[in-house]
Structure formats: C-alpha cells, structure tokens
C-alpha cells in the first residue's frame, strides 16, 4: 500500500525531475520504500534520497511510495511484458497469499486498453493502477473509487497522483478526482476516458424487510470475510453505533481477533456507550480521549492530508486521524470502518427532510447521487488519512454488489416519511437478526463530528478568532499551503 504518481511530458522532454518532486510530495509518515520507473528502467530504494540520484531521461515516468501491510506485498513499480506498472490496492477475494500487483500484472500482461477495461469491469476490489509504455499511460480506478486518484494537465504535463498536492507541486492547478469505474489513455494529447463499469439507478424491487435483511446480512458477511481473510488481527473504527457494531460482530465471527478503536473528546456520553457495547460484544476496546488543545494541534495535519478546508470533512477527519494514529500505535495494519452505510441505507437526516418536503423520487435521486460521489465526499479523505499512518482502510459497505443491492430496495425499507424515523431500517433489522444489543439497534444516528465533540470545539476556536468556521479553516489551510509551498 502507499501512493502512486505518473507523469507524461507532452512536449517530449525529460519528466524525471518533476516526477521526483511529485513522489516526494506524497504524505506517508513511514514509507518502507520508494520506486520509480521509465519505460526501460525500474529502480527501488528504501530511502527516497538514494532514489533521487537516478537519471532516467524519459518523458514518461511512474512512481510508487510503498508501505508494507501484508507479508506478500512488494515494492513497485513492476515489469510486465513490454510495460511497467504500479497497482495500488486489493483484489477480493485474496488469491493464495499472492501479491496483488503481480496478480494484476498477469491479467493485463499485454497492456491493451480493452484488457484493462475488462479488469475494471470484472474484478472485485479497491484499486487504482497505471500501466506505462513509451509516451503512453493507461490508468484505471475501481467502480466506487475507494482508492484515491487525481489527475490534471497543463501545457507541459499530463499527470496523476494519489494526492492533489503532488500535482500542485509541479504547477498543475486544475486537479480533479479520477472518475471511478473508468480507464483513461494518456498521451501528448492529454486524457481520453473510456467507461468500464458504473453504478446505475434501478427501479426498486418489492420485498419484505425480512427478505431484504437476510440478503443484506449475507452480502455484509461475505464482504467482511473477504476483507479479513488471512488476517489474524484487525482493528475496527468503533463508535458503538449500528454500522461499526455490525462490522465488528461479523469480523469476530469470521475468526479475526478484533480490536475496537474509539476516540472522542473528554466527557462525551458516546464514549461510555461505546465501552458498554464493546462489553456486550465481548470485544476489547481501546478508547482515546482528547482535548481542545489536541484539536488545535491536529487541525493543520488533517487539512494537509484531506487537501481542502471543507468544515464537515475537517470535523470528521480530525477524529478519524486520532483513530488511525491509535491503530498504528497498537501495531495494527488493517482497519475496518463503516463508511458507505449512510449513503446506501439512508442514514442522513436530510433524506427524511427531503422525503417529507419533496417526496420519495427526490430522495431516491439524492441517494443515488450520494452513492456515486461518496468517493469525493468521504472515502478519499479517510483513505489518505490512514495511508499517512501506514494503515490500510478496508470498507465492507463500499462495494459494487452492496450499492447495486441498496439501490434495488424500496425506500420504505430504509426510512419512513416521519420526523422521528430511525432511518437505515433494513440495517437495523440485520442488527436484530445478528442479536446485537438493543441499545445499538434502537440508537438514533448521530454524526461523528457531533458525537466526538470536535465540531463544537472548531466552532469555539473560530468564534475566539472572530471568524466564521469557514473563514477560520480557510486561514489555517492557507497557512498550511504556504508552509508547504503549495499556495
């Protein structure tokens, strides 16, 4: 695991120096190795400084910052046929302790676009990849966009990277999230995108909540089993809420030794609830409590990692940063989390408001849009934070099969058009089927930025500076950009 970069100089000039600048801009606190490649040379070093001495003299370059998660993981780039590649991600189910990048290389050894489209279309997993030939790159991303990937171009370069800042650093200012489920060919003419697989809206299928919950339970169990296979131990980002409790229960049932990680500010009622649920689940919990000072100290790091100053993303990112840091201190390498559950099964309060004021069709449209854009709204943020700490984030809800199933459900199996509906009704039924504590099944959904107290602290800090929260975050973020020479 780690991060990738890819660069093509559209004028045919040497892109090596710019590629090194991009690779050095990636935010990994503990990288085990760095690799870089031209179409004819591959070099991997443990220290970035040693790698930088290499002279590639190529207008097309790819690179990888490597953080070992599993024993079989290998530093990249790798060679396949007449091409070089970087594959960042996982293929599910795992195949006999083989390196995922090598499995990818075998499947696409000829490097043709149609074969790469077929890989995206038929492969279950969370991944991005870049395959390089002279003066040509072919790039792809999984259908939900679990793994971050950004792209952009200017008059000199066409580039891609796991973080926006790597592109900003070489003067590409217009940076966008690479479309999930898509393959792109990159040449001196820029990007040409070709769809491989996408989430589609469907007409709901009538079914009872019992039928739907059994089907959902099977899908979740399969997803959790695939994401814990071969792991003796796994951490779960744990709030004590419905999503994380289901994941923790299923991971334990799959045979993994589960370590629950809960974080919050001091004196929050949710902490005691999480501990009580952990006791009922008979799972160990590691609970970290933080102060306003911790929020202030963490804020610049989170803004640097999420690469924007959005108040909601920041408020969620701070406790997620603490969770990932705690998991790393516990020497965990893989964390399971419940991201995606709220989009798939209507967990947000605004869905109810839309249902009441605008009707069911509007809610279905909003849910579909949120599912297709959750890579930008949630997943990229959280994966980048975990990558920084050397943690691999795996998300059992964020799968194509789960999205397809969720979009087939009648809206009434998710929520009711009343002010006090609990929402995520079919998922609550799954919790009931599994025998989870009633305190979890009946607990209203509360956003993490509120349950941890982080949003309240950020608003207090902004008021003390006589600014709105947006103004305050913008000022801190600009300081971060200036410090990193990215403004």
N, C-alpha and C positions, 0 to 999 in steps of 0.2 A: 504494500500500500504506500501511498505518498501523493506525489503530484507530478504532472507532466507539462511539458512545453513543446511547441512545434512552431517552426518559423520558415517562411519562404521569402527570399528577396525577389521581388517582381522584376527588378532590373538585371538579374543575373549576377549580382555582386556577392561577395563573401558575407554570409549572415552569422558567422561564428561568434563574433564579439557580442552582437545583440542577443544571440541565443544564451550565452553565458550570463548576461545581465538579467534575462528573464528567469533563468534557472536559480540564480542567486536571490531573486526576489520572493521565491516561494516560502511560505511560513510553516516550516516544520522545526519544532524545537529540538527534536532528537532524530535526525536522519541518520540511517545506517550506511548509506552510500549515495553517490551521485553518478549518473551516467549520461553520456551524450553521444550522438552518432551523426555522421554524414551518410550518404548512400553507400560509401565504401569502407568506412571506419567506424568501429564501436569501441568506446573506452569507458570503463567504470572504475571509480576510485572511492575509497572510504571518506576522504577529505575533499571538499569542494575546491580548496586552493590547489591541490595537486592536479585536479582535472583541468583547471583553468589554463595550465601551461600548454595544453594540447592545441595544435594548429590544424584545423580541419580543412580550411579553404573550400567551403561549399556554400552554395546559395540556398540549400535546403538542409535543415538541421532539426533533430528531435532530441529531447532530453527527459530525464526522469530523476526525481528525488525520492529515494527508496527508504521506507520504514518497514522493517520486517514484523509481520504479525504472526504468520504460521511458519513452521519449520521449512516447508516446501517453497515458500516464497523466494523469488530470485530477483536480484537487482537487474535493471534494464537500462537501455534498450537491448532487444534480442534480434537475431538474424533469422529470416525465414525466406528460403528461395533467393530471389534477387532483390529482396526488400528488407528494410529494418523496421522495427515496430516497438511501440510502447502500449501495453494493455494495463489499465488501472481499474481493478475491480474484482468481482467474484462471479463465478458461474455456479448456478444451483441446478440440481444437487451436485455436491463436490464429487470429483471423479478419482477415487483411489489415491488420495494424497498427492496428486499431480499439481504442478504449478499451473495456475490459471492462465498465465501468459503463454506458456508452452502449449496448452490445450488450444487456445485461440490461434496460435501460430500454425498448428497442424490443420486446423479447419479452414484457414484462409491463406494457405501457403502460396498460392499464385497471386494473391493480392488484387484480384479483379473486383470492381465495384459491385457487380451482381452477387458475387460470393459474400462480400461484406454485408450487403443488404440482407441476404438470406440469414447470415449470422445474427443480425439485429432482430430479424423477424422471428426466428425460431429458438433463440437462446433465452432461457430464464436466467436472470441475474441482474446485478448492479454494476455497470461498467461504462468506461469510455475507452476509446482506442485511437491511435494514429499509426498508419502504415505509410512508410516513406519509400519512394523511388526517386531517381534523379528528376529534379524540377517538378515534383508532384507529391502531394499528400492526399491520403484518403482517410477520413475521420468519421467516427460514429459514436452514438450515445444510446444507452438503454431507453426503453419506451417511457418510463416515468421520470428519467433524469435524476436518479438517486445520486450518482456521482457528479460533482461539479465540473463544468467545462464552459469556457468562454471563448469568444472569437472576435476578431476585428481586423481591419486593414486600413492602411493609408496609402500614399503614393509610392512608398518604398516597400512596405512589408504586408504580408498576409500572415496572421499569427493566431495561435490557440494556446490556452493555458488553463490549469485548474484554478487559478486565481486571477481576478481582474488586474491586480497590481503588477503582475508580470508583463502585461500588455501595455499598461500605462507607462511603465518604466522605459519603454523603447519608443514612446511617442504615439502610440495608438490610443486615442482618447475615446472614440466611439466603440465601446465594448458591450457586447450582448451575450446573453445566455444561449449556448448552442441548443437548437431545437431537439428535444427528446425524440427517440424513435426515428432518427434521421441519419443519413450518410451524406457527407459532403466531399466533393473533389476540389482540391485547392491547387491552383496553378498561377502563373504570372497574370492571368486574367481575373484572379480573385476566387470567390467561393461559388460553387454550384451545388445546391442542395437537392437531394432526392429522398422522398419519403420512403421509409421501410416498414414502419408499423406505428399505429397511433391508437389512442383511446377514442372510442366513438360513443356517442349518445345512443341509447336504445329505449324502446318502449318497455315500460315496467311489465313484469310477468306476475300475474296474480298468484299468490301463495300465502299460506298461513305463517304466522310468526314462528310456530314450532318447526315447520319445514325449513324456513329461511335460517333460523338459528342453528339447526343441525348442519346445514350446508356450510354456513359461515364457520362453525366450530371446526369442521373438517378442513376447510381452507386454511384457517389460522394454525391448526395443529401441524399441517403439512409445511407451512411456511416457517414456523418456529423450528420444527425438526430439521429442515434443510439448513437453517441458519445457525444451528447449534451442533450439527453433525461433526464429529471429530474433535469437539472441544470438551475438555474435562471441566472447565470452569468458564462462566460467563457472567458479566455484570448486567444489571437491568437498571436503567434510569427510572427511578421509582417515586411516584407522587402519592401512592396509596389510592389513586383513582382507578377507574374501570379499565382503561386501556393497559396501563402498566401492570395492573394486578393480573389480568388475563395472560399477558405475555410472560410474567414471572411464573405463574402457575404452570403454563404449558411448557416452559423451558425446563422447569424442575421435573415435570412428568416425562420429558424427553430424555432425562438422565443426566443433565448437566448440573454441576454444583453452582447454584445461583447465588450471587452476591448482590443484594439490593443497595443502590446508592441514592440517598435522599439528601437534598440540600435546600436551605432556606435561611432567611434572616432570623435573628433571635426572636423568641417569644411569638412565634406563629403557631396557630392552633393546628395547622395542617401537619406539622412535624409529629405531634403526639398521635394524630390519626394514622399517619404512615407507619409509625412504630407499632401501633396496635394491630394494624392489618398484617404487618410482617410477622408478628407473633402468631396470628391466626393461620397464616400460611406456613408457619414453621420454617421461615427463611431468615438468614442473617441479614441485618440491615446496618449500613454504615451511614450515619447521619452527620452532616456537616452544617454548622450554624455560622452565620456571617453577620457583619455589622455594616453600618453606613460607610465606615472607612474602607471596608473591603469592596463595596460597590464603587466608590470613588477610584480606588486603585485598579480595579478590574476593567473599568469602562474603556480606557484607551486601547487595551489589548483586544477587547471584544470588537470595538469599532474597526480596528485594524484587520481583524480576521473576517468580519462579515462584509467589510468593504462598502458600507453605506451607513447613513445616520438615521434610518427609519426608527421611530420611537418604539413600535411594537417589536420589531426584530431585535432591537437592543435590549429591551426589557426581558425578552425570552432568552436572548443569547448570554446574558450575564449568569443566571443560574445554570444554564447548560455548560458554560465554561467551568464553573465550580464542579459540576458533576463529572465532566471529563477529566479535570485535574485530579479529583479524588479517585476516580477509577484508575488513573495512571499511577497514583501513589500506592494503590492496592495491588499494583503489578498486573492489572487486568489488561488484556489486549483487545477484547471484543465487548462492545456494549450493545444491548438490545434496547430499543425505545419504541414508543407508541405513535410516532409521527405518522400522519395519514389517516388515523382513525376518525378525527373530527371532520375532515373533508368527505370521507367515504360515507359516514353514517350520520351526518348532520349534527355534529356536536356543538356548533357555534350558535350563540343566542340570536345572531342576525338572521339565521334561517327561519326561526319562529316568527320574528318580526315581519320578514318578507311574506311568509305564508299567510299571516293574518291580514296584512295590508295589500298584498299584490297577488295572492293566490298561488296554488301549487305549481303551475307551469313556470312561474318566475323562480321559485325556489329550486326546481329541478335544473333550470338553466344556470343558476348561480352555483349549485353544487358541481355541475359538470365543469364549469369554468375553473372553479377552485381546484378540482382534481387535476386538470390539465396544466395548471400553473403552480401547483404546490412545490415543484422543484425550485421555482424562483422565490416563493413566499416563505418556505420553511426548510426544505431539505438541503439546499446548498449551504445555507447558514450553519446548520448543525454538523454537517459532514466536515466543513472546513475547520470548525472549532475542534472537533475530535481529531482530525488529521494533525493539527498543531501539537496535540498532546501524545501523538503516537498511538491513538486509539482508532480501531475500525468500528464504525457505526453500522449496525445492521437493523433494518426496519421491516418487521414481519407484515405490517399492514400495507406497505408501499410496493405492491406487486401488480402486474397486469391482470392476473387472474382475480385478485381481490377487487380491483377497480371495475372490471367487467361485471362481476357479481353485484357489487354495490349499486351500479347504475341500472341493474335489472330489477331492483327492489321497488315496490310501491312506496311512495313517500310516507304513507301511514305506518309503515314498519320502522320508520326512523324517528318520526315525531308526530305530534298532534297539533292542530291549529289553536292551541290554548296557551295563555301566558305562563302557566305553571307546568307545562310538559317537561319531562326529564330529558328528552332527546336521546338519540342513539338507542332506541327501544330494542331493536333486534340484538344489539351487542349486549345490552343488559340481560336479555334472555339467555345469551351464551354464558354470561357470568352465573346466572341461576342454574343452567344445565351443568356447569362445572362444579357447582357447590361453593362458590365464593361467598365470603361473608356478606350478610345483608347490608351492612354498613357501606360496603363498596357498591353493591347493585343499586341501592336507593340514593346514593350520594349525587347531588347536582354537579354538573360540570362547572369547574372554575378554572380560568386561565392561569397558567403558571406564573405569569408576571404579577398577578394579584395574590395568589396563594403564598408565594415566597416573600411578598412584601417589596420586591425590587422596584416595581413601577412607582409605588408611593415614595420611596427614597429618591428616585430620579426626579420626580416632580418637586420634591422638597429642595433638592440641590438647585434646580432651575429657579425656583422662587427666590432662594437666597441670592442668586446672581441676577435677580430682577429680569428674568427672561422666561419665555415660554419653554416648554420641554423641547420643542423642535429647534428653537434658537440656541438653547444650551448645547444640545447634541451636535448641532452644526458647528458651533465654535470649537468644541472638543475635537470633533472629527477633522476640522481644518488644521488644528494643531498637529494631529497625527499625520496627516498628509504632508504638511510642511516638514516635519521631522524626518519623514521617510523620503523626502524629495519627490513627492508624487503630485504636488499641487499644480 
